[in-house]
Amino acid sequence: MTLLSQTTTTPCPVKIDEEGVPYLSIPNHPELRLTPYLETDDDDLIKLFNDPEIGKWSWRRPYPYTVEHMDFVTSALPQRQALVKLITETLPNPVPLTKFDSRYFPFGVLRHVPSGRLIGDMYVGPTSSFSHSTVEVEEGGTQFEDGEVWEMAYNVSSQWQGKGVGSAMIKTTLEYLKWQGVKKVNATAEVINAPSGGVLRKNGFKQVKIIQLVWPEEKGGMTKDCYSFEQLL
Ligand SMILES: CC(C)(COP(=O)(O)OP(=O)(O)OC[C@H]1O[C@@H](n2cnc3c(N)ncnc32)[C@H](O)[C@@H]1OP(=O)(O)O)[C@@H](O)C(=O)NCCC(=O)NCCS
């Protein structure tokens, strides 16, 4: 794996709460933060994934989502906790991108701070962990190093939708990725998912092509048109 020289002039967006836990703030929503996952979040995450307004858009994630499916999340908990520790120790400098070999980022929980409840999630990680390609070449010839291209996916619970939260959560995540040294971010949204396309466009993503994704057999196996979005940071 190539060792990247990380030169970032972006100010550090990571803050530390009164208990020493790092988080990202959400613009215009002081009551919300992007925070690390806690073991006590399991029930809220299952509830989020079973929200019909969220489940209907999920491609490979099971729907209905049950406690048996949580293995995918809980098995990564030790790695997540180690990464949170590393980030905290390295501040205000970013952790080298080569340390991010897993399909998650350490601030994946959108939390309502007064209640402590999980009300959404942000799923972002190197594209190489979403697919098998590790290096991308831009049309103009730009060669991206391993780890410099990341993929983004997100959900906001239906009670919180339409209040600017999704858009603000993406904005703060992009600031984090820029600080981290990520050069390009990809995202995919169904053509008919207007809110998802809306929050991406509002945050500077460009719609580059239409792709057809095949849904799993147990969800009908149908093919759906999706926009492929990208943004150079
Ligand atoms: C997609 C999602 C994260 C957006 O979050 P949100 O908090 O509801 O969105 P916001 O309130 O920030 O909306 C921001 C912009 O999105 C667009 N938008 C939102 N709802 C829209 C709708 N029904 N039709 C068209 N555009 C819409 C608007 O451009 C809006 O900008 P505005 O404030 O200038 O009107 C949220 O709706 C969600 O979780 N949906 C279900 C799960 C999902 O689709 N996940 C993504 C899978 S690819």
The ligand as a Tripos MOL2 file, in Angstrom:
@<TRIPOS>MOLECULE
LIG
   48    50     1     0     0
SMALL
NO_CHARGES

@<TRIPOS>ATOM
      1 C1        -31.9290   11.8090    2.0020 C.3       1 LIG1
      2 C2        -31.9670   12.3840    3.4070 C.3       1 LIG1
      3 C3        -30.7240   11.9920    4.1850 C.3       1 LIG1
      4 C4        -32.0460   13.9160    3.3020 C.3       1 LIG1
      5 O1        -32.0020   14.4670    4.5960 O.3       1 LIG1
      6 P1        -33.0180   15.6060    5.0170 P.3       1 LIG1
      7 O2        -32.6130   16.0510    6.3810 O.co2     1 LIG1
      8 O3        -34.4080   15.1050    4.8810 O.co2     1 LIG1
      9 O4        -32.7550   16.6830    3.8910 O.3       1 LIG1
     10 P2        -32.6770   18.2760    4.0440 P.3       1 LIG1
     11 O5        -33.7950   18.7380    4.9110 O.co2     1 LIG1
     12 O6        -31.2950   18.6150    4.4330 O.co2     1 LIG1
     13 O7        -32.9450   18.7150    2.5410 O.3       1 LIG1
     14 C5        -31.9960   19.4100    1.8560 C.3       1 LIG1
     15 C6        -32.3560   19.5500    0.4120 C.3       1 LIG1
     16 O8        -32.7900   18.3170   -0.1590 O.3       1 LIG1
     17 C7        -33.7610   18.5840   -1.1660 C.3       1 LIG1
     18 N1        -34.9870   17.8960   -0.8440 N.ar      1 LIG1
     19 C8        -35.3960   17.4630    0.3470 C.ar      1 LIG1
     20 N2        -36.5750   16.8380    0.2330 N.ar      1 LIG1
     21 C9        -36.9090   16.8930   -1.0800 C.ar      1 LIG1
     22 C10       -37.9940   16.4090   -1.8200 C.ar      1 LIG1
     23 N3        -38.9840   15.7070   -1.2390 N.pl3     1 LIG1
     24 N4        -38.0300   16.6420   -3.1500 N.ar      1 LIG1
     25 C11       -37.0320   17.3320   -3.7540 C.ar      1 LIG1
     26 N5        -35.9460   17.7930   -3.0910 N.ar      1 LIG1
     27 C12       -35.9020   17.5880   -1.7800 C.ar      1 LIG1
     28 C13       -33.9560   20.0270   -1.2030 C.3       1 LIG1
     29 O9        -33.0910   20.5150   -2.2110 O.3       1 LIG1
     30 C14       -33.4880   20.5090    0.1340 C.3       1 LIG1
     31 O10       -32.9820   21.7640   -0.0020 O.3       1 LIG1
     32 P3        -33.8360   23.0370    0.5060 P.3       1 LIG1
     33 O11       -33.6140   23.0650    1.9760 O.co2     1 LIG1
     34 O12       -33.1780   24.1450   -0.2370 O.co2     1 LIG1
     35 O13       -35.2500   22.7970    0.1250 O.co2     1 LIG1
     36 C15       -33.2270   11.9030    4.2020 C.3       1 LIG1
     37 O14       -34.3720   12.3750    3.5530 O.3       1 LIG1
     38 C16       -33.2800   10.4070    4.3390 C.2       1 LIG1
     39 O15       -32.6870    9.8430    5.2420 O.2       1 LIG1
     40 N6        -34.0360    9.7370    3.4470 N.am      1 LIG1
     41 C17       -34.2600    8.3070    3.5150 C.3       1 LIG1
     42 C18       -32.9990    7.4840    3.3610 C.3       1 LIG1
     43 C19       -32.2310    7.8200    2.1250 C.2       1 LIG1
     44 O16       -32.7790    8.1370    1.0920 O.2       1 LIG1
     45 N7        -30.9160    7.7090    2.2420 N.am      1 LIG1
     46 C20       -30.0270    7.9510    1.1220 C.3       1 LIG1
     47 C21       -29.9630    6.7390    0.2720 C.3       1 LIG1
     48 S1        -29.0280    7.0910   -1.2010 S.3       1 LIG1
@<TRIPOS>BOND
     1     1     2 1
     2     2     3 1
     3     2     4 1
     4     2    36 1
     5     4     5 1
     6     5     6 1
     7     6     7 2
     8     6     8 1
     9     6     9 1
    10     9    10 1
    11    10    11 2
    12    10    12 1
    13    10    13 1
    14    13    14 1
    15    14    15 1
    16    15    16 1
    17    15    30 1
    18    16    17 1
    19    17    18 1
    20    17    28 1
    21    18    19 ar
    22    18    27 ar
    23    19    20 ar
    24    20    21 ar
    25    21    22 ar
    26    21    27 ar
    27    22    23 1
    28    22    24 ar
    29    24    25 ar
    30    25    26 ar
    31    26    27 ar
    32    28    29 1
    33    28    30 1
    34    30    31 1
    35    31    32 1
    36    32    33 2
    37    32    34 1
    38    32    35 1
    39    36    37 1
    40    36    38 1
    41    38    39 2
    42    38    40 1
    43    40    41 1
    44    41    42 1
    45    42    43 1
    46    43    44 2
    47    43    45 1
    48    45    46 1
    49    46    47 1
    50    47    48 1
@<TRIPOS>SUBSTRUCTURE
     1 LIG1         1 GROUP 0 **** ****
